[in-house]
Amino acid sequence: MTALLLVDDHQLVRLGLVSLLNAEHDLEVVAEAGSASEAIDVLKNPQLTVDVAIVDIAMPGQSGIALLSLLRAERPEIKVLMLSMHADEAYVVEALRNGAAGYVLKGAGAASIISA
């Protein structure tokens, strides 16, 4: 079972992703956060195991890229999948250079995020 953390500032997006991902037999959303700072607080729980964080690239306050850099430094065992509405190559390159395991567009089909 792959344990997931969802980080997106839009509650409706998180609700949709939780429904989609939890329907898969090998995926489980174990935590959610509406911002980078909330995600950091969630991950302070030593009893919470997270395998993959799905992180929105553009959020108010601290960006998803900043959270990605922090996660790579503090919790390198967590793979980070960036989720974005930005198809611009510069965003993709920046995310991958900072250690993202992948980059999925919010406009992609459900199968794209599940396979990623």
LOTI-462948 format. One line per 10 residues: their letters; for each residue x, y, z of N, C-alpha, C. Coordinates in nm, 2 decimals. Layout:
// LOTI-462948
A	X Y Z X Y Z X Y Z; ... .
This chain:
// LOTI-462948
MTALLLVDDH	0.09 -0.12 0.00 0.00 0.00 0.00 0.09 0.12 0.00; 0.07 0.21 -0.09 0.14 0.34 -0.10 0.06 0.45 -0.02; 0.13 0.51 0.08 0.07 0.61 0.16 0.10 0.75 0.10; -0.01 0.82 0.08 0.00 0.95 0.01 -0.04 1.07 0.10; 0.03 1.18 0.07 0.00 1.31 0.13 -0.04 1.40 0.02; -0.15 1.46 0.03 -0.20 1.56 -0.07 -0.18 1.70 -0.02; -0.11 1.79 -0.10 -0.09 1.92 -0.06 -0.14 2.01 -0.18; -0.26 2.08 -0.16 -0.31 2.17 -0.26 -0.40 2.27 -0.18; -0.39 2.39 -0.22 -0.47 2.49 -0.15 -0.62 2.49 -0.19; -0.66 2.41 -0.28 -0.80 2.41 -0.32 -0.87 2.28 -0.26 .
QLVRLGLVSL	-0.96 2.30 -0.17 -1.02 2.19 -0.10 -1.09 2.10 -0.20; -1.16 2.15 -0.29 -1.23 2.07 -0.39 -1.14 1.98 -0.47; -1.02 2.03 -0.50 -0.92 1.95 -0.57 -0.88 1.83 -0.48; -0.85 1.86 -0.36 -0.81 1.76 -0.26 -0.92 1.65 -0.25; -1.05 1.70 -0.24 -1.16 1.60 -0.22 -1.17 1.51 -0.34; -1.15 1.57 -0.46 -1.16 1.49 -0.58 -1.05 1.39 -0.59; -0.93 1.43 -0.55 -0.81 1.34 -0.56 -0.82 1.23 -0.45; -0.87 1.27 -0.34 -0.89 1.16 -0.23 -0.98 1.06 -0.28; -1.09 1.10 -0.34 -1.19 1.00 -0.39 -1.13 0.91 -0.50; -1.06 0.98 -0.60 -0.99 0.91 -0.71 -0.89 0.81 -0.66 .
LNAEHDLEVV	-0.80 0.86 -0.57 -0.68 0.78 -0.53 -0.72 0.67 -0.43; -0.81 0.69 -0.34 -0.85 0.59 -0.25 -0.93 0.48 -0.31; -0.98 0.50 -0.43 -1.05 0.40 -0.50 -0.96 0.29 -0.56; -0.83 0.32 -0.56 -0.73 0.23 -0.61 -0.69 0.14 -0.49; -0.68 0.01 -0.52 -0.65 -0.09 -0.41 -0.52 -0.07 -0.34; -0.42 -0.01 -0.42 -0.28 0.00 -0.36 -0.24 0.14 -0.32; -0.34 0.23 -0.32 -0.31 0.37 -0.28 -0.40 0.41 -0.17; -0.34 0.49 -0.07 -0.42 0.54 0.04 -0.38 0.68 0.07; -0.47 0.78 0.07 -0.44 0.91 0.11 -0.44 0.91 0.27; -0.33 0.93 0.33 -0.32 0.92 0.48 -0.32 1.06 0.54 .
AEAGSASEAI	-0.30 1.17 0.46 -0.30 1.30 0.51 -0.32 1.40 0.40; -0.37 1.52 0.44 -0.40 1.63 0.35 -0.35 1.76 0.41; -0.31 1.85 0.32 -0.27 1.99 0.37 -0.31 2.09 0.27; -0.35 2.21 0.31 -0.39 2.31 0.22 -0.28 2.41 0.19; -0.16 2.39 0.25 -0.05 2.48 0.23 0.08 2.41 0.26; 0.19 2.47 0.22 0.32 2.41 0.25 0.34 2.41 0.40; 0.30 2.51 0.47 0.33 2.51 0.62 0.24 2.41 0.69; 0.12 2.38 0.64 0.03 2.28 0.69 0.10 2.14 0.67; 0.15 2.12 0.55 0.22 2.00 0.51 0.34 1.97 0.61; 0.41 2.07 0.64 0.53 2.06 0.73 0.48 2.02 0.87 .
DVLKNPQLTV	0.37 2.08 0.91 0.32 2.05 1.04 0.27 1.90 1.04; 0.20 1.86 0.94 0.15 1.72 0.93 0.26 1.62 0.94; 0.37 1.65 0.87 0.48 1.56 0.86 0.57 1.56 0.99; 0.54 1.64 1.08 0.60 1.64 1.21 0.55 1.52 1.30; 0.44 1.47 1.26 0.39 1.35 1.33 0.48 1.23 1.31; 0.55 1.18 1.41 0.64 1.07 1.39 0.57 0.94 1.35; 0.44 0.93 1.38 0.37 0.81 1.36 0.31 0.80 1.22; 0.32 0.91 1.14 0.27 0.92 1.01 0.37 0.87 0.91; 0.34 0.77 0.83 0.43 0.72 0.72 0.37 0.77 0.59; 0.46 0.84 0.51 0.42 0.89 0.38 0.52 0.84 0.28 .
DVAIVDIAMP	0.47 0.78 0.18 0.56 0.73 0.07 0.57 0.83 -0.04; 0.46 0.90 -0.08 0.46 0.99 -0.19 0.38 1.12 -0.14; 0.43 1.23 -0.17 0.36 1.36 -0.15 0.32 1.41 -0.29; 0.19 1.44 -0.31 0.14 1.50 -0.43 0.12 1.65 -0.40; 0.21 1.73 -0.46 0.22 1.87 -0.42 0.18 1.97 -0.54; 0.09 2.06 -0.51 0.06 2.16 -0.60 0.18 2.26 -0.62; 0.21 2.30 -0.73 0.33 2.38 -0.75 0.30 2.53 -0.71; 0.18 2.57 -0.73 0.15 2.71 -0.71 0.05 2.73 -0.59; 0.09 2.77 -0.48 0.01 2.79 -0.36 0.04 2.92 -0.30; -0.06 2.98 -0.23 -0.03 3.11 -0.16 0.08 3.08 -0.05 .
GQSGIALLSL	0.16 3.18 -0.02 0.26 3.17 0.08 0.38 3.09 0.02; 0.42 2.99 0.08 0.53 2.91 0.03 0.49 2.82 -0.09; 0.57 2.83 -0.20 0.53 2.75 -0.32 0.56 2.60 -0.30; 0.50 2.53 -0.40 0.53 2.38 -0.40 0.67 2.35 -0.42; 0.74 2.43 -0.50 0.88 2.41 -0.52 0.96 2.43 -0.39; 0.93 2.53 -0.31 0.99 2.55 -0.18 0.97 2.43 -0.09; 0.84 2.38 -0.09 0.81 2.26 -0.01 0.89 2.14 -0.06; 0.90 2.13 -0.19 0.97 2.02 -0.25 1.12 2.02 -0.20; 1.18 2.13 -0.21 1.32 2.15 -0.16 1.33 2.11 -0.02; 1.24 2.15 0.07 1.24 2.12 0.21 1.22 1.97 0.23 .
LRAERPEIKV	1.13 1.91 0.16 1.11 1.77 0.17 1.23 1.69 0.13; 1.29 1.73 0.02 1.41 1.65 -0.02 1.52 1.66 0.08; 1.53 1.77 0.15 1.63 1.79 0.26 1.59 1.72 0.39; 1.47 1.73 0.43 1.43 1.68 0.56 1.37 1.54 0.56; 1.30 1.50 0.45 1.24 1.37 0.44 1.27 1.31 0.30; 1.40 1.28 0.27 1.44 1.24 0.14 1.37 1.10 0.10; 1.32 1.03 0.19 1.25 0.90 0.16 1.12 0.92 0.09; 1.06 1.04 0.10 0.93 1.07 0.04 0.95 1.12 -0.10; 0.89 1.04 -0.19 0.89 1.09 -0.33 0.79 1.20 -0.35; 0.82 1.30 -0.43 0.73 1.41 -0.45 0.69 1.41 -0.60 .
LMLSMHADEA	0.56 1.41 -0.62 0.50 1.43 -0.75 0.44 1.57 -0.75; 0.48 1.65 -0.84 0.43 1.79 -0.86 0.30 1.78 -0.94; 0.20 1.86 -0.90 0.07 1.87 -0.96 0.05 2.01 -1.00; 0.03 2.04 -1.13 0.02 2.18 -1.17 -0.07 2.20 -1.28; -0.12 2.33 -1.29 -0.19 2.37 -1.41 -0.10 2.43 -1.51; 0.03 2.45 -1.48 0.13 2.51 -1.56 0.20 2.41 -1.65; 0.18 2.42 -1.78 0.24 2.33 -1.88 0.37 2.39 -1.93; 0.41 2.51 -1.88 0.53 2.57 -1.93 0.65 2.49 -1.89; 0.74 2.46 -1.98 0.86 2.38 -1.96 0.94 2.43 -1.85; 0.95 2.56 -1.82 1.03 2.61 -1.72 0.99 2.56 -1.58 .
YVVEALRNGA	0.86 2.54 -1.56 0.81 2.49 -1.43 0.85 2.34 -1.42; 0.84 2.27 -1.53 0.87 2.12 -1.52 1.02 2.11 -1.49; 1.10 2.18 -1.56 1.25 2.18 -1.54 1.29 2.21 -1.40; 1.23 2.32 -1.35 1.26 2.36 -1.21 1.22 2.25 -1.11; 1.10 2.19 -1.13 1.06 2.09 -1.04 1.15 1.97 -1.04; 1.19 1.93 -1.16 1.27 1.81 -1.17 1.41 1.84 -1.12; 1.46 1.96 -1.14 1.60 2.00 -1.09 1.60 2.00 -0.94; 1.48 2.03 -0.88 1.48 2.03 -0.73 1.44 1.90 -0.67; 1.43 1.80 -0.75 1.42 1.66 -0.70 1.28 1.60 -0.71; 1.19 1.66 -0.79 1.06 1.60 -0.80 1.08 1.46 -0.88 .
AGYVLKGAGA	1.00 1.36 -0.84 1.00 1.23 -0.90 0.91 1.24 -1.03; 0.82 1.34 -1.04 0.74 1.35 -1.16 0.66 1.48 -1.16; 0.59 1.50 -1.27 0.52 1.63 -1.29 0.39 1.59 -1.37; 0.28 1.62 -1.31 0.15 1.59 -1.37 0.07 1.72 -1.38; 0.01 1.74 -1.50 -0.08 1.85 -1.52 -0.22 1.82 -1.46; -0.28 1.92 -1.40 -0.41 1.91 -1.35 -0.51 1.88 -1.45; -0.49 1.91 -1.58 -0.58 1.88 -1.69 -0.56 1.74 -1.74; -0.47 1.67 -1.69 -0.45 1.53 -1.74 -0.56 1.44 -1.70; -0.58 1.33 -1.76 -0.68 1.23 -1.72 -0.65 1.17 -1.59; -0.75 1.10 -1.53 -0.73 1.04 -1.40 -0.62 0.93 -1.41 .
ASIISA	-0.61 0.86 -1.52 -0.51 0.75 -1.53 -0.37 0.81 -1.52; -0.35 0.93 -1.56 -0.22 0.99 -1.55 -0.17 1.01 -1.41; -0.25 1.06 -1.32 -0.21 1.07 -1.19 -0.20 0.94 -1.11; -0.28 0.85 -1.15 -0.27 0.72 -1.08 -0.15 0.65 -1.12; -0.11 0.65 -1.25 0.01 0.58 -1.29 0.13 0.65 -1.25; 0.13 0.78 -1.24 0.24 0.86 -1.19 0.27 0.83 -1.04 .
